[in-house]
Amino acid sequence: PPRSTPLYSSAASDVYKRQCIYRLGNLTLLEASLNKEAAQKSYEEKKEIFKKSKVNITNQIPIDYNHWNEESISKRQRKLAKNAKSIWSIQF
C-alpha cells in the first residue's frame, strides 16, 4: 500500500490522509525499480521519476498536474473513471 509522503505531512489531518491516500486518482502503475526510487519523495521529485515510466498513464501525470493535492487527485480520478467507462462499456 502507498506510504505517507510529504503531501500527507504531519500538518495534514488524519481525515485528509484517509480521504486521499487510497483513492483511485492517487494510485498509478509504476515499474518496481521506479517505485523503489519514488518511495518517500515529494511530488516535485516524483514528477521526474514518473517521466521515466514506460506506462503512459504514469508518465502523463507530471504533464497534466503541476501540483498534487486533493483537487488534482479528484480531477485525475474523474479522468480515469471516464476512460474506464469508454473502454469497458457494455453494449446491449
C-alpha positions as CSV (number, residue, x, y, z in Angstrom):
1,P,0.0,0.0,0.0
2,P,1.1,3.6,-0.5
3,R,3.0,5.1,2.3
4,S,2.7,8.6,3.7
5,T,4.6,11.2,1.6
6,P,5.2,14.9,2.1
7,L,1.8,15.6,0.6
8,Y,0.5,13.8,3.8
9,S,2.8,15.6,6.2
10,S,2.2,15.8,9.9
11,A,0.4,19.1,9.2
12,A,-2.2,17.3,7.3
13,S,-5.0,15.7,9.3
14,D,-5.6,12.0,9.5
15,V,-9.0,12.6,7.9
16,Y,-7.3,14.3,4.9
17,K,-5.0,11.3,4.6
18,R,-7.8,8.8,4.6
19,Q,-9.7,10.9,2.1
20,C,-6.8,10.9,-0.4
21,I,-4.3,8.1,0.1
22,Y,-6.3,5.1,-1.2
23,R,-8.4,6.9,-3.8
24,L,-8.1,5.7,-7.4
25,G,-6.8,9.1,-8.5
26,N,-3.9,8.8,-6.2
27,L,-2.8,5.4,-7.4
28,T,-0.8,4.6,-10.5
29,L,1.1,1.8,-12.2
30,L,4.9,2.1,-11.8
31,E,7.8,-0.2,-12.6
32,A,9.3,-1.8,-9.5
33,S,12.6,-0.1,-9.8
34,L,11.0,3.3,-10.2
35,N,8.6,2.7,-7.4
36,K,11.5,2.0,-5.1
37,E,13.2,5.2,-6.3
38,A,10.0,7.2,-5.7
39,A,9.4,5.8,-2.2
40,Q,9.0,8.7,0.2
41,K,9.9,11.5,-2.1
42,S,7.9,14.7,-2.6
43,Y,5.7,15.2,-5.6
44,E,8.2,17.5,-7.2
45,E,10.8,14.7,-7.0
46,K,8.3,12.0,-8.1
47,K,7.4,14.0,-11.2
48,E,10.9,13.3,-12.6
49,I,10.6,9.7,-11.7
50,F,7.1,9.4,-13.3
51,K,8.5,10.9,-16.5
52,K,10.9,7.9,-16.8
53,S,8.0,5.4,-16.7
54,K,7.1,3.4,-19.7
55,V,3.5,3.3,-18.5
56,N,1.6,6.1,-20.4
57,I,-0.9,6.9,-17.6
58,T,2.0,7.4,-15.2
59,N,4.4,9.4,-17.4
60,Q,1.4,11.7,-18.2
61,I,0.9,12.7,-14.5
62,P,3.6,15.4,-14.4
63,I,2.4,16.8,-17.7
64,D,-1.2,17.0,-16.5
65,Y,-0.7,18.1,-12.9
66,N,1.7,20.7,-11.7
67,H,0.7,20.2,-8.0
68,W,-0.5,17.1,-6.2
69,N,-3.3,17.8,-3.8
70,E,-6.9,16.7,-3.2
71,E,-8.2,18.7,-6.2
72,S,-5.6,17.0,-8.5
73,I,-6.4,13.6,-7.1
74,S,-10.2,14.2,-7.7
75,K,-9.6,15.5,-11.2
76,R,-7.4,12.5,-12.1
77,Q,-9.9,10.1,-10.6
78,R,-12.7,11.6,-12.8
79,K,-10.5,11.3,-15.9
80,L,-9.6,7.6,-15.1
81,A,-13.3,6.8,-14.5
82,K,-14.3,8.4,-17.8
83,N,-11.6,6.4,-19.6
84,A,-12.6,3.2,-17.9
85,K,-16.2,3.7,-18.9
86,S,-15.3,4.2,-22.5
87,I,-13.0,1.2,-22.6
88,W,-15.3,-1.2,-20.7
89,S,-18.7,0.0,-21.9
90,I,-21.3,-2.7,-22.3
91,Q,-23.4,-2.7,-25.5
92,F,-27.0,-4.0,-25.1
